[in-house]
Amino acid sequence: MFVYVLIACDRLDEKQEKKLRQNLPALQAALQTYADENAATTVTLINDCESDDCEDWQLGISQPVKKHTHLAPAVNLFNSLAQQYDIDCEVGSIEDGEREPVSYFGKHEGKGDAFLIAQYLGL
């Protein structure tokens, strides 16, 4: 199964959007580093932040997983980014190129739990 974890860029108030724009280079660098370090497990960076409107941005990672332990490093990374940069995250599955969200976590939604997310994904 392929899963994705994205930084929630939609439904932000003006203050949150400004902070996200300011932190974008650091977030992109952290995600690129994670993708590079996990290239062997085919982690792919999702980095579509060309739009002037933050709501259209897609920033995160996708990767294959077979069990919750494969999901834990990504969830831990995004939990850390959420606390550091005051963001929330969306996690879900990818089937036939379509993303299907199953859970949200982060600064405002609460800490993500890889085991519970794996259950939501049916792993």
C-alpha positions as CSV (number, residue, x, y, z in Angstrom):
1,M,0.0,0.0,0.0
2,F,1.2,3.5,-0.8
3,V,0.6,6.2,1.8
4,Y,1.1,9.9,1.9
5,V,1.6,12.4,4.6
6,L,1.1,16.1,3.7
7,I,1.4,19.3,5.6
8,A,-2.1,20.7,5.9
9,C,-2.0,23.9,3.8
10,D,-5.7,24.5,3.5
11,R,-8.2,26.2,5.8
12,L,-5.4,28.4,7.4
13,D,-6.1,31.7,8.9
14,E,-3.9,34.7,7.8
15,K,-1.4,34.3,10.7
16,Q,-1.0,30.6,10.0
17,E,-0.5,31.1,6.3
18,K,2.1,33.8,6.9
19,K,4.0,31.5,9.2
20,L,3.8,28.6,6.7
21,R,5.2,30.8,4.0
22,Q,8.1,31.9,6.2
23,N,8.9,28.3,7.2
24,L,8.4,26.8,3.7
25,P,12.2,26.6,2.9
26,A,13.0,24.9,6.2
27,L,10.0,22.5,5.8
28,Q,11.1,21.7,2.2
29,A,14.7,21.0,3.4
30,A,13.6,18.7,6.2
31,L,11.3,16.7,3.9
32,Q,14.0,16.5,1.2
33,T,16.5,15.3,3.7
34,Y,14.0,12.6,4.9
35,A,13.3,11.5,1.3
36,D,17.1,11.3,0.5
37,E,17.9,9.4,3.7
38,N,15.1,6.9,2.9
39,A,15.5,6.6,-0.8
40,A,16.1,2.8,-0.4
41,T,12.5,2.5,0.9
42,T,11.3,4.6,-2.1
43,V,10.2,7.6,-0.1
44,T,9.1,10.3,-2.6
45,L,9.0,14.0,-1.9
46,I,5.8,15.8,-2.8
47,N,6.7,19.4,-3.3
48,D,4.1,21.3,-5.3
49,C,4.2,24.8,-3.8
50,E,4.3,27.0,-7.0
51,S,0.8,28.5,-6.5
52,D,0.5,32.0,-4.9
53,D,-2.4,30.5,-2.9
54,C,-1.2,28.3,0.0
55,E,-4.4,26.4,-0.1
56,D,-3.3,24.8,-3.4
57,W,0.1,23.7,-2.1
58,Q,0.9,20.0,-1.7
59,L,4.0,19.4,0.5
60,G,4.9,16.1,2.1
61,I,6.0,12.6,1.2
62,S,4.6,9.3,-0.1
63,Q,6.0,5.8,0.5
64,P,5.0,2.2,0.4
65,V,4.1,0.6,3.8
66,K,3.2,-3.0,4.8
67,K,2.9,-2.5,8.5
68,H,2.7,0.2,11.2
69,T,6.4,0.0,11.9
70,H,7.1,1.2,8.3
71,L,4.9,4.2,9.0
72,A,6.4,5.2,12.3
73,P,9.5,7.2,11.1
74,A,7.3,9.4,8.8
75,V,4.7,10.0,11.5
76,N,7.5,10.8,14.0
77,L,9.1,13.3,11.5
78,F,5.7,15.0,10.9
79,N,5.0,15.1,14.7
80,S,8.3,16.9,15.2
81,L,7.7,19.3,12.3
82,A,4.2,20.0,13.7
83,Q,5.5,21.0,17.1
84,Q,8.4,23.0,15.7
85,Y,6.5,24.9,13.0
86,D,2.9,25.0,14.4
87,I,1.4,22.9,11.6
88,D,-1.1,20.1,11.1
89,C,-0.8,17.1,8.8
90,E,-3.0,14.9,6.7
91,V,-2.3,11.2,6.2
92,G,-3.9,8.7,3.8
93,S,-3.6,6.1,1.1
94,I,-2.9,6.5,-2.6
95,E,-4.9,4.2,-4.9
96,D,-4.9,4.6,-8.7
97,G,-3.2,8.0,-8.3
98,E,-5.9,9.3,-6.0
99,R,-5.3,10.4,-2.4
100,E,-7.8,9.3,0.2
101,P,-7.3,10.9,3.6
102,V,-7.8,8.8,6.7
103,S,-6.5,11.0,9.6
104,Y,-5.2,14.4,10.6
105,F,-2.7,15.1,13.3
106,G,-0.3,17.8,14.4
107,K,0.0,20.9,16.5
108,H,-3.8,21.5,16.7
109,E,-5.2,18.1,15.9
110,G,-3.0,16.2,18.4
111,K,0.0,13.9,18.1
112,G,-0.1,11.3,15.4
113,D,0.1,7.6,16.4
114,A,1.6,5.3,13.7
115,F,-0.2,2.2,15.1
116,L,-3.7,3.9,15.1
117,I,-3.0,5.4,11.6
118,A,-2.0,2.0,10.4
119,Q,-5.4,0.7,11.7
120,Y,-7.3,3.4,9.9
121,L,-5.4,2.5,6.7
122,G,-6.2,-1.2,7.2
123,L,-2.7,-2.4,7.7
